[in-house]
Amino acid sequence: TVAGPFQPAECSAGRLIIPIFFGVEPSHVRHQAGPFQPAFKSYHNDKKVDKAEVDKCRDAFKTVANISGYSLKDDAT
């Protein structure tokens, strides 16, 4: 089991998800802002990319970014 401040989640396939954001702010992931914004805009504008798949990916990022966790950034010296 995972103990401590982490709140693991289970995906619909029954797999355990433990989000780790390295070098990005969780809010950027949640809102597809910052470094995520250009990539999502590019995929959204690409005619070869299925828009429904992009939307599913966006929703997955939002879900994972909303999982409670522990910020190591606050402990950095």
RONUTOR-20694 format. One line per 2 residues: for each residue z, y, x of C-alpha. Coordinates in nm, 3 decimals, always signed. Layout:
N
Z,Y,X  ...
//
This chain:
77
+0.000,+0.000,+0.000  -0.051,+0.360,+0.101
+0.273,+0.556,+0.108  +0.356,+0.917,+0.170
+0.186,+1.229,+0.039  -0.153,+1.064,-0.017
-0.274,+0.989,-0.366  -0.542,+0.720,-0.332
-0.779,+0.668,-0.621  -0.988,+0.381,-0.740
-1.356,+0.418,-0.805  -1.524,+0.246,-1.098
-1.620,-0.042,-0.867  -1.250,-0.106,-0.802
-1.256,+0.019,-0.443  -0.979,+0.233,-0.300
-1.075,+0.593,-0.215  -0.876,+0.798,+0.034
-1.042,+1.137,+0.084  -1.036,+1.280,+0.434
-1.191,+1.622,+0.480  -1.253,+1.697,+0.845
-1.365,+2.047,+0.935  -1.424,+2.152,+0.574
-1.207,+2.305,+0.307  -1.143,+2.083,+0.003
-1.246,+2.378,-0.217  -1.587,+2.378,-0.047
-1.624,+2.012,-0.136  -1.494,+2.064,-0.490
-1.733,+2.353,-0.563  -2.016,+2.252,-0.327
-1.975,+2.586,-0.151  -1.969,+2.683,+0.215
-2.154,+2.427,+0.428  -2.226,+2.208,+0.121
-2.412,+2.476,-0.074  -2.743,+2.479,+0.121
-2.772,+2.100,+0.110  -2.713,+2.078,-0.264
-2.957,+2.365,-0.329  -3.217,+2.189,-0.116
-3.173,+1.860,-0.304  -3.176,+2.037,-0.639
-3.506,+2.210,-0.556  -3.673,+1.899,-0.409
-3.915,+1.753,-0.666  -3.885,+1.408,-0.503
-3.510,+1.391,-0.566  -3.378,+1.265,-0.900
-3.172,+1.551,-1.047  -2.946,+1.306,-1.232
-2.854,+1.147,-0.897  -2.775,+1.490,-0.751
-2.552,+1.564,-1.051  -2.374,+1.228,-1.009
-2.318,+1.310,-0.643  -2.181,+1.655,-0.733
-1.943,+1.497,-0.984  -1.826,+1.241,-0.727
-1.751,+1.517,-0.474  -1.557,+1.711,-0.739
-1.356,+1.404,-0.836  -1.268,+1.312,-0.479
-1.185,+1.672,-0.384  -0.937,+1.691,-0.673
-0.733,+1.396,-0.542  -0.400,+1.521,-0.412
-0.343,+1.483,-0.042  -0.175,+1.615,+0.266
-0.320,+1.896,+0.473  -0.298,+1.845,+0.847
-0.431,+2.196,+0.897  -0.091,+2.331,+0.792
+0.075,+2.129,+1.070  -0.163,+2.237,+1.349
-0.002,+2.415,+1.641
//
